[in-house]
Amino acid sequence: MFCFFLLVYCLSGATSSDVLSRHRRAWSTDSFEIEEGHPGPFPYVLGKVDIARQYGIYFKLYGEGVDEEPMGVISIDKDSGTLYVHKAVDYEERKKLELIFEARKMDDSLDTRLRIEVFIKDINDNPPRFERNLYETNVDQEHTQGSSLLQAHANDLDQSGTLNSTFHYEIKSVSPNISDTEFFIDEPGEISFKGCLNHEVAEKFTIVVEAKDHGDIISLSSSTTVVIHIRDGNNHLPIISGQTGTGKVKELATGVSPLRLHVTDKDTPHTSAWRARYTVHGDEGEHFRIVTDLDTNDGILTVVKPLDFEKGAQRELLISVENEAPYYSCNVKERTSSGLWKVDTIKGHDPSGAAEPDSVQVTIEVEDNNDPPQFTVTTKKVVVEENAPVGTWVDKVTAVDPDSSHVRDFVYKIGNDSAGWVIVNPHTGDITMIKTPDRESPHVVNDLYTILVYAVDNGNPPMTGTATLHIHVTDQNDNVPKPRVDSLDVCVSDAPTTTNIMASDPDDVPYGGPFTFELLGNVEGKWSLNPAYGDTAGLVKEPSVYAGHHTIHLKISDMQGAFGVYNLSVAACDCTERPNCYKKQNAGANLGLYALCIIVFSLLLLLFVLLMAFSISRTREFIAMQPSDCAEATLLRSNIEAPGENVQIVLMIPDLIMETPANEYNNPSIFHCPPAEMQNTFLMKDMNQSFIHSHYGNFRRENLPQYSNAGNQFQSTWNPPISTNYDGTYQFEDMGAMNFQTQNFNCGMESDTLGLLQKLDLLQKQEGDFDCEPHIYAEQRDSDSTSELEPISISEEGSFQDTLEDLGPKFYQLAAVYSPEKQD
């Protein structure tokens, strides 16, 4: 404070020079102290900052405790500089407050700036507090005295290093309070004990621990509760109290329990201190095992290995029992005033015999039973040559009856002979071959053929002994090498190409590979082998070999010269198109029956459709339609085929211009139709031309076919002139010059085409009227619906050619019905 007033005095007496002005604005520090938890009343004066000036100034204060947390603790009188405290502060929250003090002139310019620190003075307002209100732990009763049980830790929030934050621990109470156990606590809060812990005396202890500080004015404290649970130990050994069971075991029996031992134990049930653990002594053959029943703690003796009556009719056993947890006892001998007490402890077995496990002697009786015959050698290996003849002696097995009380008869039998190679003499045990042994048989594994031989006695029930015989089959060269495949493929190219031929021989060394390959026949310049020795040969195709299928004759020999000759099918093809031509060609052979049926059915269906289409296009069945009111004309069957635009309309006109006697011409009864192949000549008319043309060439009257009726058969004398440079556009020179002579012929059925010729003849001569009305005819294959053809209106005026042109498009549709297929 003296420095502060000295500073204020120097500042008030300084001149207004620039140096002094800068000195007044330099930082200075002052400090104040507030007692924590001041009771008030508020506000009270903390102190005053006095700066004397000859000119007017005012004061400002900001920082912690003013406009920063904790706000509203301190304020300043701007005129006098007096500091006021408005509320209590807590040392545990903040140890000091840092503020900035400023003195400013009336023009708000800075005159003086000070840093002020307000320290909070601690008082003893916090007791030491434990981290938890309750501590709890479990310890074994075998816990050694002096070792820590747990730590109860406390903290004091008062100023560190002062009496207010210094405290000590003290045990205030222990329940139950027993003479053999005393608890204590050290400064870190570690709780320990002296003496012994005994679950049967006290299952748990409840301890109240206090922490008290050393405040100079007032001392504060707090407490916590510690609960220590004592786990039961093996204070009592199990005692065998009795046994049950027959104590008898049949010879060769296993899994049976002839005896059960009972024990008593005063320790807590179903704990490691109570649960018994049994041990069998004197079991030299390890025939017995004893286990603990977890519910009753009984010991169950079980036979795990067959007993032999001939080796002893009784078994003497010693069975002892102890607990899973080792035995423990603790007794206090002397209680000293300082340090740990003197105690006697026993843990585990006591050499003095005080903690010796209980035991009992038991006798197990073995009852005689029929023993199976025993082979002198249970596993044996013999050697037999491959392809040994039938009747070859293999070996002899021997068994004996181990029963000492009576010897039983027994016979030998083959128990397992997968290929049926051997037979055994039931009385002597001699084994002979009844089939030729084959080393390559699938029943031979690693050159060994294994059989089982039984010896069966006549006891009740009969008993069986078993022996295993391994027959080693030595190899012979009874197989020739063979190629892995019988067909392969090779690429066609301008250079030699090679494909591999792999061979195999089931015989072993030295009767197998490597092999020698050789080509037979005339293969010069066509085929060769490179290499020709080894497990795989390279078949080389020369460029002269054409694409296709070839057969080569291949000889393969083993190391001993045994060989085989094979015909290999080789497919040569262009590998750029088919990477594997052989597989492509044989792909069809791999089709299943189902896929093959589908293909055949599809082909048949396609053939049927093609036949139907050909029949419809080449054959048209024309059914004569009888007119109702026109006796002289023959109606034409017609269909509307809906031709497109700019198509050629084909009109079918029978070749009926013939030389016929007058009396026969007018006599329908003797007139016969010409042959079918001569009935139609195809005439065409383009819709954009004025007349009709034929693919037979230019028609003249003299060029028409001449028919004669000889023997009721038509004879044609017409050879139509056909141009060699036919272009399909030949025309009649003069349609009007043609004289159509028609007659209603009866050829088994009316000719539709004759009716059309009659119409044309009448039109040409312009004679007569039609007495019948035009008719609408049904479309092809649709007799129930009417045709879209309109009635044909024929005028008696004009030329024949004009009349044809006036018939209109419906006439062309009618003509199109008789159009033949396009001729190529």
TIDRENPA-998454 format. One record per residue: residue in one letter; z, x, y of N, C-alpha, C in turn. Coordinates in steps of 0.1 Angstrom, whole numbers, plus 5000, padded with zeros to 4 digits. Layout:
AZXYZXYZXY;...
! end
This chain:
M500050084988500050005000500050095012;F500650205011500750295022499350345026;C498550375016497150415019496350305025;F496650185021495850065026496250055041;F497550055045497850045059497350165067;L497350275061496750395068495350375071;L494650315061493250295063492950195074;V493850085074493649985084493950045098;Y494950125099495250185112494150275117;C493550355108492450445112491250365116;L491050255109489850175113490050115126;S491350065129491549995142491550095154;G491850225152491850315162490650395164;A489650375156488450445157487550405168;T486750495172485750465183484550385177;S483650345185482450275181481350365179;S481550495176480450585173479850545160;D478550605159477850565146478550615134;V479150735135479850795123480950705119;L481750655129482950575126482450435121;S481350395126480750265122480350275107;R479750375103479350395089480650405080;H481650475085482850485078483550355075;R483450265085484050135083483350055073;R482050075071481249995062481250055047;A481950175046481950235033482950155024;W482750175010483550105000484950155000;S485950064999487350104997487850014987;T488950054980489549974969491049944972;D491449824970492849794971493249704959;S494549684956494949614944496149534947;F496249424939497349334939497749304925;E498949234923499349204909499849054909;I499448984898499948844896500648844883;E501748784883502548764870501948654862;E501748674849501148574840502148454839;G501548344840502248214838503248184849;H502948224862503948204873504148054874;P505448014875505747864875505347794888;G505047864899504747804912506047794920;P506147714931505047614934503747684940;F502647614940501347664944500947594957;P500147654966499847794965500947884971;Y500948004967501848104972501048224977;V501748294987501048414993501048524984;L499848584981499748704973499848824981;G499348824993499348945002498348915014;K498149025022497249005033496449135035;V495149115039494349225043494149225058;D494749325065494849325080493849425085;I492949375093491949465099491949425114;A492449525123492449495137491149545144;R490549455152489349485160489549435174;Q488849505183488849465197487849345199;Y487049325189486149215189486449115178;G485949005179486248895170485548915156;I486348895145485848905131486448795123;Y485848765112486348675102486148735088;F486948675078487048735065486348635054;K485848705044485248625032485748695019;L485848615009486348664996485548594985;Y484948674975484248614964484348704952;G484048654940484148724928485048654918;E485548724908486348654897487648594903;G487848474899489048404904488748324917;V487548344923487148274935485948184932;D484748244931483548164928483048194914;E483748284906483448314892484648284884;E484448264871485548224862486548334861;P487848304862488348164863488448124878;M487648024881487447984895488747914901;G488847924914489947854921491347914919;V491448044915492748104914493248164927;I492348224935492748294947491748244958;S492348234970491548204982492048294994;I491348305005491648385017491548305029;D492448325039492348265052491348355060;K490248285064489148365070489548425084;D490648375090490948425103492048535102;S493048505092494148605092494048705080;G493148675070493048765059494148745048;T494848645049495948615039495448565026;L495848625015495448585001496448484995;Y495948374989496848274983496448264968;V497548234960497348204946497548054944;H496547994937496647844936496947794922;K496947884912497347834898497747954890;A498347924878498848034869497648084862;V497848214857496748274849497348324836;D496448354826496948394813496448534810;Y497348624807497048764804496148774792;E496348684782495648694770494148654772;E493848584783492448544785491848654794;R492448704804491848804813492948904818;K492649034817493649134821493649154836;K492549144843492549154857491449074863;L491449064877490448994884489749094894;E488449104895487749194904487149104915;L487449134928486949054939486349144950;I485549084958484849154969485449094982;F485949174991486449135004485549185015;E485149095024484249135035484849085049;A484749175059485049145073483749145080;R483349035087482149015094482348985108;K481449035117481449005131481048855133;M481148815146480848675149479348655148;D478548755149477048745147476748755132;D477748745123477548745108477048885103;S477148985111476849115106478049175099;L477849265089478949315081479649425089;D481049415089481849505095482549595085;T483149535075483949615065483749545052;R483649625041483649565027484549645018;L485449565011486449625002486349574988;R486649654978486749604964488249584961;I488649464957490049424955490249394940;E491149454934491549434920492849364919;V492949254912494149174911494549184896;F495549264892495949284879496949164874;I496749124862497649024856498749094849;K499949054852501149114846501549034834;D501649104822501949034810503348994809;I503648884803505048834800505048804785;N506148794779506248764764506148614762;D504848574762504648424760503948394747;N503748494738503048474725503948534714;P504348454704505048504693503948574683;P504348664674503448704664503148594655;R501848584652501448464643500748524631;F501048454619500348484606498948434606;E498148494598496748454597496648314590;R497548284581497548164574499048104574;N499047974573500347914572500947914557;L500047934547500447934533499648044526;Y500348124519499748234511500148194496;E499148214487499348174473498648274464;T499248314453498648404444499248384430;N498548444420498948434406499048574401;V500148604394500448734389500948724375;D500648824367501148834353502648874353;Q503348824343504748864342504949004338;E503849074333503849214330503749294343;H503649234355503449314367504649414369;T504249534372505249634374505949624387;Q507349644387508049634399507649744409;G507649704422507349804433505849794437;S505049734428503649714432503449594440;S502449594449502249484458501749354451;L502349244456501849114451500849054460;L501049064473500049014483500449064496;Q499649044507499949084520499848964529;A500948944537501048844547500948904561;H499848904567499648974580499748884592;A500348944603500548874615499948954627;N499648884638499148944651499948884663;D500148974673500748924686499748954697;L499448844705498448854716498948914729;D500248944729500749004742500149144743;Q500449204755499949334759500249434748;S499249504743499449604733500249724738;G501149774729501949884732503249854740;T503449724742504749684749505649624739;L506849604743507849534735507449394731;N506649334741506249194738505349174726;S504549284723503649274711504149344699;T505349404700505949474688506749384680;F506549374667507349284659507649344645;H508449274637508749314624508749194614;Y508649224601508649114591510049104584;E510348984580511648964573511548844564;I512048864551512048754542513348674545;K513048544548514148454552514748384540;S513948354530514448284518513548294506;V514148284494513448294481513948184472;S513048104466513447994457512548004445;P513148004433514548014430515048154431;N516248164434516848294436517548344423;I516948434415517448474402517948624403;S518748654394519448784395518548904391;D517548874382516748984377515449014386;T515348934397514148954405514548954420;E514149054427514449054442513149094449;F512749014460511549044467511849114480;F510949194485511049264498509649274504;I509649304517508349314525508449434534;D507349504535507349624544506549584556;E506449684565505849664578504349614578;P503549664569502149604569502149464564;G503249404559503349274554503149264539;E503149384532503049384518504349334511;I504149234502505349174495505349234481;S506549284477506749344464508049294458;F508349334446509649294440510249404432;K511549384429512349474421512749394409;G512849464397513349404385512249354376;C512349234371511449184361510949044365;L509749014360509248874362509148814348;N509648684347509648614334509248474337;H508148434330507548304332508548194327;E509248234316510148134310511348114319;V511748204328512848194337512348124350;A511248164355510748104367509248104367;E508547994367507147984367506548024380;K507248004391506748044404507948064414;F507648144425508648174435508048124448;T508848064457508448024470509248104480;I508548184489509148284498508748244512;V509748244521509548224535509648354542;V508548394549508448524556508448494571;E509248574579509248564594508748694600;A507948674611507548784620508148764634;K508948864639509648844652509348964661;D509048934674508649044683509949094690;H509749194698510849264704510849254720;G510549134725510449114739511749144746;D511649214759512849254765513649144772;I512949034775513648924781513948814771;I512848784763513048684753512248734740;S512848704728512148744716511548614709;L510248624705509548514699509248554685;S509148444676508848464662508148344656;S507548364644506848264637507048294622;S506748204613506948214599505848164591;T505748204578504748154569505348134555;T504748064546505248044533504348114522;V504948184513504248254503504648194489;V503748154481503948104468503348194457;I504248244448503748334438503948274424;H502848244417502848184404502848294393;I503748284384503948384373503248334360;R502248404356501548364344502348404332;D502248324322503048354310502548474303;G503448554298503048674290503548644275;N503148744267503448734253504848784251;N505848694254507248734252507748704238;H506948634230507348594217506148624207;L506448684196505448714186505248594177;P504048574172503848464162504548494149;I505048384142505748404130504948314119;I504648364108503948294097504948194091;S504648074092505647974087505247914074;G504047934069503747874056502247894053;Q501847844041500447854037500047734029;T498747694029498247584021496947634014;G496547564004495247593997495547633982;T494447633974494647663960494747803957;G494247893966494248033963493348073952;K492347993948491448023937490048023943;V489248113937487748123941486948143928;K485848063927484948083916484148203918;E483848273907483048393907481648363914;L481248453922479948443929479848343940;A480948263942480948163953481148233966;T480548173977480748223991480848104000;G481448124011481648024021482847924018;V483547954008484747864004485947924011;S487047844013488247884020489447854010;P489847954003490947923993492347913999;L492547954012493847964018493847944033;R494947874038495147854052496547894055;L496847984066498148024070498547944082;H499847914084500347844095501347934102;V501347934116502248014124502947934135;T504047984140504747924152504848034163;D504747984175504848074187505448004198;K506448054205507147994216506448014230;D505348094230504648104243503847984246;T503347984258502547864263501347844254;P501247724248500147694239498747714246;H497747754238496347764242496247874253;T497147974253496948084262496748214253;S496348324259496148444251497448494246;A498548454252499948494247500348404235;W499648294233500048204222499048214210;R497748234214496648224203496848344194;A496748314181497048414170495748484167;R495948614162494848694157495248754144;Y494548724134494848754120494048884116;T494648964106494049074101494249084086;V493249104078493249114063493349254059;H494349294052494549434047494349434032;G493749544026493649554012492349494006;D491449454015490149394010489149514010;E489049583999488149703998486749663998;G486349563992484949523992484449434003;E485449414013485149324024484549194020;H485249134010484849004006485348884014;F486448914022487148804029487048824044;R487148714051487248714065488148594069;I489048624079489948514084489748494098;V489648364102489448324116490548224120;T490648214133491748134139491247994143;D491947894138491647754143492147744157;L491247714167491647714181492547604184;D492547494176493447384179494847404173;T494847444161496147454154496747584153;N496047694157496447834156496547884142;D496047804132496147844118495147954115;G495348024105494448134100493748084088;I492348074088491548024077490948144070;L491248164057490748274049489448224042;T488348294044487048254038486448364030;V485748334019485048424011483648444017;V483248564021481948594027481048674018;K481648734008480848813998481248773984;P480348753975480648703962481648803954;L482548733947483548813939483048813925;D483348923918482848953904484148943895;F484148843886485248833877485448953869;E484349013865484449133856485049253863;K485149253876485849363884487249323887;G487749213883489149183886489349033887;A490348983880490548833880491448793892;Q492048893899492848863910492648963921;R492848913934492749003945494048993953;E494749103955496049103963495649143978;L496049053987495749084001497049074009;L497049154020498149144030497549094043;I498148994048497548934061498648934071;S498349004083499249004094498748924105;V499648894115499248814126499948864139;E499248864150499748894163498948814173;N499348824186498648744196497448824202;E496648744209495548814216496048894227;A497048854235497648934245498749024239;P498849144243499849234238501249184241;Y502149214232503549174234504149244246;Y505049174253505649244265507049184267;S507949274270509349234273509949324284;C510749264293511349344304512849304305;N513749404306515149374308515749474319;V516549414328517149494339518349564334;K518349694335519549774331520549804342;E519949834354520849864365520249824379;R521049764388520549724401521049824411;T520249904417520650004427520549954441;S521350014450521349964464520050004472;S519450104468518250154474517150194463;G515950174467514850204457514750094446;L513950124436513650024426514850034416;W514949924408516049904398515549974385;K516549994376516250054363516049944353;V514849944347514549834337513949904324;D514149824313513549864300512349764297;T511149824294510049734291509449774278;I508849674271508149694258506749634260;K505649704258504349654259503549694247;G503049604239502249634227503249654216;H502749734206503649764194504749864198;D505849834192507049914195507350004183;P507250134185507550224173508850194167;S509850144174511150124168511150004159;G510049924159510049804151510549674157;A510849684170511349564177510249464179;A508949514179507849424181506849434170;E507349444158506349454146505749324143;P504349314141503749184138504249134125;D504249004124504648934111503448944101;S503748944088502748954078503148884065;V502248864056502548794044501548844033;Q502148854020501348894009500748774002;V499448773999498848653992498048703980;T497848623970497048653958495948553957;I494748603955493548513953493048533939;E492948423931492548423917491048403917;V490348483909488848473907488648403894;E487948293894487648223882486248263876;D486148283863484948343857483848233858;N482648283859481448193860480248263853;N479248193850478048243844477348333854;D477248463851476548563859475148563856;P474248583865472848593862472548733856;P471448743848471148873843470848973854;Q471149093852470849193862469949303857;F468849323865467849433862468449563864;T468149653856468549793858467949853870;V466749813873466049863885465449733892;T465949703903465549573910464249593918;T463849713922462649733929461949853923;K460649833919459949943912458549953916;K457950073916456550093920455850163908;V454650103905453850163894452350173899;V451550253892450150273896449250223885;V448250153890447150093881445850123887;E444850173879443550193884442750063887;E442050063897441149953900440149933889;N439849803886438949763875439449803861;A440749823860441349853847441049733838;P440749763825440449643816441549553813;V441249433810442249333806443049393794;G444349373794445249423784445849553787;T445549613798446149733802447649713804;W448449803798449849803800450249853814;V451149773821451449813834452849883835;D453849813829455249873830456149783821;K457349823821458349743813459649733822;V460149613823461349583830462549553820;T463749593824464849573816466049513823;A466649403818467849343824468949333814;V470149323818471349303810472149183815;D473049133806473949023810475249083814;P475749063826476949133831478249053826;D478148943820479348873816480048943805;S481348973807482049053797482648963786;S482948833789483548743780482548703769;H481348683772480348653762478948693767;V478148733758476748783762475848663759;R474948633769474048523767472648573765;D471848493759470448533757469648493769;F468648573772467748543784466348593780;V465348533788463948563787463448613800;Y462248683799461548733811460448643815;K460248623828459248533833458648593845;I457348563848456748613860457048503871;G457648553881458048453892457048433903;N456348543907455348533917454248633914;D453048573912451848653909450748583916;S450448613928449548533937448148533931;A447648643925446348643920446248613905;G447448603898447448583884446948693876;W447348823879446748943873447548973860;V448848943859449649003849450348893840;I450848943829451748853821452848943816;V454048883813455148963808455648903794;N455948993786456448953773457848903775;P458148773771459448713774460648783768;H460448863757461548923750461649073753;T460549143755460649283756460549323771;G459949243779459749273794458549363796;D457649373786456449453789455449373797;I454849433807453949373816452549423814;T451549343811450149383809449249303818;M448049353820447049293828446249183821;I446049073827445248963821443948943829;K443849013841442649003849442449153854;T441149173857440749303862441249323876;P442049423879442549443893441449483903;D441549433915440549463925441349503937;R441149633941441849683953441449603966;E440149553966439649483978440149343978;S440949293969441349163969442249133981;P442149013987443048973998444448973995;H444848973982446248973978446849113978;V445949213979446449353979446649393994;V447849433997448149474011448549624011;N447749704018448049844019448049904005;D447049863997446849913983447949863973;L448849773978449949733969449749583966;Y449949553953449949423948451449393943;T452049293948453549273946453749153937;I454549163927454849053918456449053917;L456948933913458348913910458548883896;V459548943890459848923875461248863875;Y461348753867462648683865463248713851;A464548713851465248713838466148593838;V465948493830466648363830467448353818;D468748333819469648313807469648173803;N470448143792470548013787471847943790;G472547993801473847933805473647793810;N474747733814474747603819475547603832;P474947603844473447603845472847743843;P471647753840470947883837470947963850;M471148093848471148183860469948273859;T469548323870468248403871468548523879;G468048643873468048763880466548793884;T466348873895465048893900464849043902;A463649093899463149223901461849223908;T461549323916460249323924459449443919;L458249423915457349523910456149543920;H456049663925454849693934453849773926;I452649713925451549773917450649843927;H450549973927449650043935448350053928;V447249993934445949983928445150103934;T444750193926443950313930442550273932;D441850323941440550283945439450353936;Q438350273934437150323927435950283935;N434850353933433650323941432850213935;D433450093936432849973931432149883941;N431949933953431249853964430249953970;V429149893974428149963982428249923996;P427850014005427849984019426849874023;K427249784032426449674036426349674052;P425249624057425149604071426049494076;R426549504088427349394093426649264096;V425349274099424449164102423149174094;D422549064092421249064085420049044094;S420349034107419249014117419749074130;L418749124138419049174151417849174159;D417949204172416849194181416749324189;V415549354194415249474201414249444212;C414349514222413449494234412149554233;V411049484238409749544238409549604252;S409049734251408849804263407849914261;D407449984271406450094270407050224264;A408350224263409050344257409750304245;P410150394236410950354225412250294229;T412650184221413950114224414750124211;T416050124213417050144202418050024201;T418249984189419349884187420249944176;N421549904175422449964166422549884153;I422749954142422949884129424249934124;M425249854123426649884119426749854104;A427349934096427649914082429049924079;S429449874067430849874063430949884048;D432049934043432249944029433749924026;P434149824018435549804016436249914008;D435450004002436150113995436750204005;D437750284000438450374008437850514006;V438350604014437850744013438250804000;P437350873992436050923997434850833992;Y435150703990434050623984433450533995;G433850554008433250474019432350554028;G432550534040431650604050432250744053;P431550824061430250784068429050764059;F428050684064427050644055425750714059;T424750714050423450764052422450644052;F421650634063420750524065419350574062;E418450494056417050534053416150414054;L415050424061414050324061413050334050;L412750224043411750224032410450164037;G409450194030408150134033407350214043;N406250154048405350224058405850184072;V406650284077407250254090406750374100;E405850454096405350564104404750514117;G405250564128404850524141405350384146;K406150324138406650194142408150194143;W408850234133410350234133410850364128;S412050404133412650524129414150504131;L414950594126416450594127416950714135;N417750694145418350804152419650754159;P420850784154421050874142420950794129;A420850864118420750804105421950834097;Y423050884103424250914095425450874103;G426450814097427650774103427950624100;D428850574107429150424105428150334112;T427450384121426450314129425150394130;A424050324127422750394128421950334140;G421050414146420250364157418850334152;L418450204152417050164149416250184161;V415250274160414350304171413050224169;K412650144179411350074178410350144187;E409250184181408150254189407350154197;P406650194208405950104217404850034209;S404350084198403250014191403649884184;V404949864183405449744176405249624186;Y404549524181404349404189405549314189;A405549224199406649124200406449024189;G407648984184407648884173408648924163;H408548864151409548884140408948994130;H409949084126409549184117410649204107;T410249254095411249274084411149424081;I412349484081412449624077413249634065;H413049734056413749754044414649874046;L415949854045416949954049417749994037;K417950124034418750174024419950234030;I421150194025422450254030423250304019;S423650434020424350504009425650554014;D426650544005427950594008428150744005;M429350804006429450944005429250993990;Q429350893981429150933967427750903962;G426950843971425550823967425350673963;A426350593962426150453959425450383971;F424450303968423650253979423250113976;G422750053987422249913987421049913995;V420049823991418749803999418749664005;Y418449654017418649524024417349504033;N417049374034415949334043416549284056;L416249354066416749314079415649244087;S415949134093415049064102415249104116;V414149164122414249214135413349134144;A413849084155413049004165412849094177;A411549114181411249194192410749104203;C411249114215410949024226411049104239;D410549034250410649084263412049064268;C412849164270414249144274414349104289;T413349124296413349084311413448934312;E412848864302412848714302414048664294;R414348734283415448684274416348804271;P417548814277418448924274418748944259;N418748834252419048844237418048744230;C416948794227415848704221416248654208;Y416948724200417248674187418248554188;K419148564197420148454198419448334204;K418448364214417748254220416948174209;Q416348254200415548184190416348114180;N417548154177418348094167419347994174;A419247974187420147884193420047744187;G418847704184418647574178419247554165;A419347664157420047654144421547624145;N422047654157423547634158423847504163;L422847414166423247284170423947204160;G424847134164425547044154424646924150;L425146864139424446744134424346634145;Y425346624153425346514163424246544173;A424146664178423146704188421746694182;L421546724169420246714163419846574162;C420746484159420346344158419946284172;I420646334182420246284195418846334199;I418546454196417146504199416146434191;V416346404178415346334170415146194175;F416346124179416245994184415445984197;S415646084206414946094218413546114216;L413146194207411646224204411046094199;L411746024190411145904185410945794196;L411945784204411945694215410745724225;L410545854228409545894236408145864230;L408045894217406745864210406445714210;F407545634208407245484209406845444222;V407445494233407045454246405545494249;L405145624244403845664246402845574239;L403145544227402245454219402145314226;M403245264231403145134238402245144250;A402445254257401645274269400145284266;F399845364256398445384252397845254247;S398645174239398145044234397844944245;I398744944255398544854266397344894275;S397245024277396145074285394745064279;R394645084265393345084258393044954252;T393944864250393644744243394144624251;R393344534254393644414261393244294252;E394244214249393944104241393643984250;F392443934249391943834257391943704249;I392643604254392743474247391843374254;A390943324246390043224252390743094257;M390443054268391042924274389942824275;Q390242714269389242604269389342524282;P388142514288388142424300388242274297;S388842204306389042064303387841974306;D387042024315385941934320384642014322;C384442134316383242204317382742244303;A381842174297381542194283380642314282;E379742344292378842454290379342594293;A380442604301380942734305382142774296;T382242904295383342974288384343034298;L385542984298386543034308386843174306;L387143244317387543384317389043394318;R389643474309391043514311391143614322;S392043594330392243684342393643704345;N393943824351395243854356395143914370;I396143884377396243954390397044074389;E396344194389396944324388397344384401;A397144304412397544354425396944484428;P395644504428395044644432395344674446;G395444804448395644854462394344844470;E394444894482393344894491392445004488;N391144984491390045084489389945134475;V390145044465390045084451388745034446;Q388245094435387045044429387344924420;I386644824421386744704412385744714401;V386244704389385344714377385144584371;L383944544369383544424363382944444349;M383444384339382944404325381944294322;I380744344319379644254315379144284301;P379144194292378644224279377144254279;D376844344270375344384268374644274260;L374344164266373744054259372244034262;I371644124269370244114272369544174260;M369044094252368544144239367244064235;E366444114226365244044220365643964209;T365543834210365943744200364943634199;P364643594186363643484185364143354192;A363243274196363643154204364343064196;N363943044183364742944175366142994172;E366343134171367643184168368443194181;Y367743214192368543224205369243104208;N368542984206369142864210369942804199;N370242874188370942824177372242894176;P373342844181374642914181375142934167;S374742854158375342864145374942994137;I373743044141373343164134373443284143;F374043274154374143384163375543454161;H375543574160376743654158376943754169;C378243784171378643874182378144014178;P377844094188377444234185378744304181;P378544424176379744504173380644524185;A381944554182382844564193382544674202;E382044784196381744894204380544874214;M379844764211378644744219378744624228;Q379944564228380144444236380144454250;N380644564255380944584270380244704275;T379644674286379144784295379844774308;F380344884313381244884325380444894337;L380544794345379844784358380944794369;M380744864379381644884390381044844403;K381944794412381544764425382544814435;D382144894444383044944454383144834465;M384344814470384644714479383844734492;N383544864495382844894507381344904505;Q380844884493379444894490378844764488;S377544754487376944624486376644584472;F376744684462376444634449377244714438;I376844704426377544744414376944874408;H377744964403377245084396377945104383;S377445184374377945204361378045354357;H378945384349379045524345377945564335;Y377145464330376145494321374845544328;G374845534341373645584348372945474355;N371745494361370945394367370345294357;F370645164359370145064350368745014354;R367945004344366744934346366644834334;R365844734336365744624326365344684312;E364444784313363944834300364944924294;N365944964302367045054297368144984290;L368244854291369344774286369244784270;P370344764263370344774249369544654243;Q368844674232368044574225368744554212;Y369044424209369744384197368844304189;S369044304176368244224166369344164156;N369044044152369943984142369343994128;A369844094121369344124108370544114098;G370444014090371543994081372843964088;N372743874098373843834106374643954112;Q373944064114374544174120373744224131;F374244264142373544314154373144454151;Q371944484155371444624154371044664168;S371644774173371344814186370244924186;T369344904195368245004196368245074210;W369445064217369545114230370145254231;N369445344237370045474240370045484255;P371145464260371245464275370945604280;P370045614291369745744297370945784305;I371545894300372745944307372346084313;S372546084326372246214333373346314330;T372846444329373746554326374546584338;N374146544350374946574361375546444367;Y376146374357376746244361377846264371;D377746184382378746184392379446044394;G379145954385379845824386379445734397;T378245754403377745664414376345604412;Y375945604399374545544397374645394399;Q373545334404373445194408372245134402;F372344994400371144924396370144924408;E368844944405367844944415367644804421;D367744704412367444564417368244474408;M369344434414370144334406369444204404;G368644174414367944044413366844034403;A366344164399365344164388365844134375;M367144144373367644124360367743974357;N367243944345367243804340368243784330;F369343724334370443704325370243574317;Q370043594304369943474295371243454288;T371843344289373143334283373143214274;Q374043214265374243114255375743114252;N376242994250377642984246377843014231;F378243144228378343184214379743154209;N379743124196380943104189381143214179;C381943314183382243434175383643434169;G383943324163385343314159386243274170;M386043304182386743264194385743284205;E385943204216385043204227385043334234;S383943384239383843514246384043484261;D385043534267385243514281384143574290;T383643684285382643754293381343674294;L381043604283379743524283379843414293;G381043354295381143254306380943314319;L381343434322381043504335379543524336;L378843554325377343574326376643444329;Q377143344323376543214326376643184341;K377843214347378043184361377043274369;L376943394365376043484372374543444371;D374243394359372843344357372543224366;L373443134367373243014375373243054389;L374043144393373943194407372643254411;Q372043334401370843404404369743304406;K369643204397368543104398368843004408;Q370042994413370442894422370042754417;E370342734405370042604399371342534394;G371342414396372442334390373642344398;D374542244396375842244402376942254391;F378042304395379142314386379842174385;D379942124373380541994371382042004370;C382542124368384042134367384642204379;E385842164382386642224393387142354389;P387242444398387842574395389342554390;H389742644381391042644376391842774379;I393142744380394042864382394642904369;Y394443024365394843074352396143154353;A396843154342398143234341397843384342;E398943444347398843594347399043644333;Q398643764331398843834318400243834314;R400643794302401943794296402843694303;D402343604311403143514318402443374319;S402543304308401743174307402543064314;D403743084318404542974324404342974339;S403943074345403743084359402343084363;T402043024374400643014379400243144385;S398843164385398343284391398143264405;E398143374412397943374426396443364430;L395543364420394143354423393743224430;E392943224440392543104446391243054440;P390942924441389642874436388442944442;I387542974433386243034438385242934443;S384942944455383942844461382542914461;I381642854453380242914452379242814459;S378642864468377542784476376242794469;E375442694470374042694464373042764473;E373442794485372542854494372743004495;G371643074499371743214500371343284487;S371243414488370843494477372043524467;F371743574456372743604446373643714451;Q373043804457373843914463374743864474;D374343784482375143734493376243644487;T375943574477377043494471378143574465;L377743684459378743774454379643834465;E379043864476379843924487380643814493;D380243694492381043584499382243534490;L382243584477383343544469384743594474;G384843704481386043744487386943824478;P388143864483388943964475389543904462;K389643774461390243714449389243734437;F387943734440386943764430387143904425;Y387343994434387544134430388844144422;Q389844074425391044074416390744024402;L389943924401389543874388388743974381;A387844044388387044144382387944264377;A388944294385389844404381390544384368;V390744254364391444224352390644284340;Y389344294341388544344330388144484332;S388844554341388544694344389044774333;P388244864327388744964317389545074324;E390145154316390945274322389945364327;K390445444337389545544343389045644332;Q387845664332387245764323387145894329;D387645994321387646134325386246194322;
! end
